[in-house]
Amino acid sequence: MSKYTVVDQETCIACGAAAPEIFDYNDGGVAFVILDENEGTAEVAEGLFDDLDDAVEGCPTDSIKVETSPFKVLVD
């Protein structure tokens, strides 16, 4: 099963719980997905599923969103 992720940056409180293989932090400490600059279009590698699940469970504001299809449709 495919997994895609984004961070709701409006609700992120910069707690530092996000997995470093998937997420990074901007200058304000707010998390974003490094795979696609928080667009929700890059598939998370299966080997990172456990890290992603841990980040989702550890996020106190439920700001990390996960879906089985891309969040945004790319238009050519």
Secondary structure, 3 states (H helix, E strand, C coil): CCCEEEECCCCCCCCCCCCCCCEEECCCCCEEECCCCCCCCCCCCHHHHHHHHHHHHHCCCCCEEEECCCCCCCCC
